[in-house]
């Protein structure tokens, strides 16, 4: 039976962003700018480029600024038109045209699985892509589109993978490839998933990163998933339940450039890397970087 095309995406954005306090006391972490563009816009743009038409943001109270950002501002647009500021006008209109946006509140966040479960009505029996907003893929390197291609061929669950090496694997969910799977291939059939294994116990160095394609069956699996690590509903547990019931699970290995905006140091690195090729400031910024010498202190 042919699989349904994936036209809907879910972006969990209910976290408090405590790593970025005090900024996140007033502004959602997802709107922290990379030069002038929030990371979350880059994530939505990735989804739209892969054919997604509708995006559901799973948010918590106090994150209305995300809806404002992806909505229209007629007064600002009129002011920019009056001053013939066409570039600025295009920049505020761009996010509103990427996809149809929808919002649901996650009043009591209980993990990624719980966030995805809030999308059941939005999915309405269709498969969904899930994109974590802290993971930004370089626009020159595709991940979601190849994952959708794998879903179209095999169905089931498809996860994004990154080879993080043995020293980092304990910080991630890790995958167990099927017997005989070629770990150098771009698409790897998976037998099991292990949450944050110790370095010496890790079955591979392939880590699950923040991209998933999930079949409609995931919502029933989440309903019957008991709280796991940290008392939260773990998406990994629900995916495992599907795997054990015979649903295929595949991983797509990402070999491109990924920016982790979820912690302060990696966020700053992302800003520097993307600013270095920004069309407005990149040339001057690269020249300044070559001459910059940090204080000895």
C-alpha positions in Angstrom: 0.0 0.0 0.0 1.5 3.4 -1.0 2.4 5.7 1.9 0.7 9.0 2.2 2.8 12.1 1.3 4.1 14.0 4.4 2.6 17.4 4.2 2.5 18.2 8.0 5.3 19.0 10.4 5.4 19.4 14.2 7.8 21.7 16.0 7.9 21.2 19.7 8.6 24.6 21.3 7.2 24.5 24.8 10.4 24.4 26.7 11.3 27.3 29.1 14.7 27.8 27.6 16.4 28.1 31.0 19.9 27.7 29.6 19.4 31.2 28.0 18.1 33.1 31.0 17.6 36.0 31.5 16.9 36.5 27.8 14.2 33.8 27.8 12.3 35.4 30.7 10.7 37.7 28.1 11.5 36.2 24.7 11.1 32.5 23.5 14.5 30.9 23.0 13.3 29.8 19.5 13.3 33.5 18.5 17.0 34.1 19.5 18.4 35.6 16.3 21.2 34.3 14.1 22.2 37.7 12.8 18.7 38.8 12.0 16.8 35.5 11.4 15.6 33.3 14.3 16.7 29.7 14.2 13.0 28.6 14.2 12.5 30.3 10.8 15.4 28.4 9.3 13.8 25.2 10.6 10.4 26.0 9.1 12.1 27.0 5.8 13.7 23.5 5.8 10.3 21.9 6.2 8.8 24.0 3.5 11.6 23.3 1.1 10.9 19.6 1.6 7.2 20.0 0.6 5.6 20.6 4.0 2.5 22.9 3.8 1.3 23.0 7.4 3.3 23.4 10.6 2.1 22.9 14.1 4.0 24.6 16.9 3.6 22.9 20.3 4.0 25.8 22.7 3.5 26.8 26.3 1.8 29.9 27.7 3.9 32.9 27.3 5.2 32.0 23.8 2.7 34.1 21.8 5.6 35.9 20.2 6.2 32.8 18.0 2.7 33.3 16.6 3.3 37.0 16.2 6.5 36.3 14.3 4.9 34.0 11.8 1.8 36.2 11.5 1.3 39.4 9.6 1.9 42.9 10.9 -0.1 45.2 8.6 1.0 48.4 10.4 4.7 47.6 10.0 4.2 46.5 6.5 2.4 49.7 5.6 5.2 51.8 7.2 7.9 50.0 5.3 6.0 50.4 2.0 5.6 54.1 2.7 9.3 54.5 3.1 10.0 52.2 0.1 12.0 49.8 2.2 11.5 46.8 0.0 14.2 44.5 1.4 12.9 45.0 5.0 9.3 44.4 3.8 10.4 41.2 2.1 12.1 40.0 5.3 9.0 40.3 7.4 6.7 38.8 4.8 9.0 35.8 4.1 8.2 33.8 7.3 4.5 34.3 6.8 4.6 32.6 3.4 6.6 29.5 4.3 3.7 27.4 5.5 0.3 27.5 7.1 0.9 27.7 10.9 -1.1 26.2 13.7 -0.6 26.3 17.5 -1.4 24.0 20.4 -0.6 24.6 24.1 1.3 22.0 26.0 0.3 23.2 29.5 2.3 20.6 31.4 5.3 19.5 29.3 6.1 15.8 29.9 8.8 15.1 27.3 9.1 15.0 23.6 6.7 12.1 23.3 4.0 14.1 25.1 4.7 17.1 22.8 4.2 14.9 19.7 1.1 13.4 21.2 -0.4 16.9 21.3 -0.3 16.8 17.4 -2.8 13.9 17.1 -5.8 16.1 16.0 -3.5 18.1 13.7 -2.2 15.0 12.0 -5.8 13.7 11.5 -4.6 10.2 10.4 -1.6 11.4 8.3 2.1 10.9 8.9 4.1 13.9 10.3 7.6 15.2 10.3 9.0 16.3 13.6 11.7 18.9 13.6 13.4 20.0 16.9 14.0 23.8 16.7 17.5 23.6 18.4 18.8 21.6 15.4 19.5 23.8 12.4 20.7 22.1 9.2 22.7 24.2 6.8 20.4 25.1 3.9 23.1 23.7 1.5 22.8 20.2 3.1 19.5 18.4 2.9 18.3 16.0 5.5 14.5 16.1 5.8 13.9 15.6 2.0 15.9 12.4 1.9 14.1 11.2 5.0 10.8 11.8 3.3 12.0 9.8 0.3 12.9 6.9 2.6 9.5 7.1 4.1 7.8 7.1 0.7 9.8 3.9 -0.1 9.6 2.0 3.2 7.0 3.6 5.4 7.3 3.2 9.1 9.6 5.4 11.2 12.5 7.4 9.8 15.0 9.1 12.0 17.9 11.5 11.3 21.3 10.2 12.3 24.7 11.7 12.8 27.9 9.9 13.6 29.1 11.7 16.7 32.0 9.3 17.6 32.4 7.3 20.8 33.2 10.3 23.1 29.9 12.0 22.4 27.4 9.2 22.0 26.5 9.0 25.7 24.7 12.4 25.3 22.4 11.1 22.6 19.9 8.5 21.7 21.8 5.8 19.9 20.7 3.2 17.3 21.3 -0.5 16.9 21.6 -1.3 13.2 20.0 -4.5 11.8 22.4 -7.4 11.5 24.4 -7.0 8.3 23.5 -3.4 7.8 26.1 -1.3 6.0 27.0 1.5 8.5 28.7 3.4 5.7 25.4 3.6 3.7 23.2 6.7 3.7 20.2 4.7 4.8 20.5 2.2 7.6 17.7 -0.3 8.7 17.5 -0.3 12.5 16.8 -3.0 15.0 16.7 -1.0 18.3 17.1 2.3 19.9 19.1 3.0 23.1 18.8 6.2 25.1 22.1 7.8 26.1 24.3 4.6 26.5 27.6 4.7 28.3 30.5 5.0 25.9 31.6 1.4 26.5 28.1 0.0 26.0 27.1 2.0 22.9 26.1 -0.4 20.0 27.1 2.2 17.5 28.3 5.8 17.2 25.2 6.8 15.2 23.1 9.3 17.2 19.5 10.3 16.7 19.3 14.1 15.9 16.3 16.3 15.8 14.5 15.1 12.7 11.9 12.4 12.6 9.3 11.1 10.1 6.5 9.3 12.0 3.6 7.2 10.6 0.0 7.7 11.8 0.4 4.7 14.2 2.7 6.8 16.4 -0.2 8.4 18.1 -1.8 5.2 19.3 1.7 4.0 20.4 2.1 7.2 22.4 -1.2 6.8 24.1 -0.1 3.5 25.5 3.5 4.6 26.4 4.1 4.8 30.1 6.3 7.5 31.5 10.0 6.6 31.2 13.2 8.3 31.9 12.7 11.4 34.1 9.0 10.6 34.4 8.4 11.8 30.9 6.7 10.3 27.9 9.7 9.3 25.7 9.2 9.4 21.9 12.0 6.7 21.7 9.8 4.3 23.7 6.8 4.8 21.4 9.0 4.3 18.3 10.5 1.1 19.9 7.0 -0.2 20.5 6.2 0.2 16.8 9.5 -1.5 15.8 8.6 -4.5 18.0 5.2 -4.7 16.4 6.8 -5.1 13.0 6.9 -1.5 11.8 10.1 -0.8 9.9 12.5 1.8 11.3 15.2 3.4 9.1 17.9 6.0 9.8 19.2 8.5 7.3 22.8 9.4 8.0 23.4 13.1 7.8 26.9 14.1 6.6 26.4 17.8 6.2 26.6 20.8 8.4 24.5 21.0 11.5 24.2 23.8 14.0 23.2 23.1 17.6 21.5 26.2 19.0 20.4 24.5 22.2 23.2 25.6 24.4 25.1 28.8 24.8 28.5 27.8 23.4 27.1 26.0 20.4 24.6 28.8 19.7 27.5 31.3 19.6 29.4 29.1 17.2 26.3 28.9 15.0 26.0 32.7 15.0 29.7 33.0 14.0 29.5 30.4 11.2 26.3 31.7 9.7 27.3 35.3 10.1 30.5 34.6 8.2 28.5 34.0 5.0 25.6 36.3 5.6 24.9 38.3 2.5 24.8 41.7 4.4 27.7 41.4 6.8 29.6 38.2 5.9 32.5 39.8 4.0 33.2 42.5 6.6 32.7 40.0 9.4 35.2 37.6 8.0 37.8 40.4 7.6 37.2 41.4 11.2 37.6 37.8 12.4 40.9 37.5 10.8 42.2 40.5 12.7 40.5 39.9 16.0 42.7 39.1 18.9 40.9 38.3 22.2 42.1 39.9 25.3 44.7 37.9 27.1 42.6 38.0 30.3 
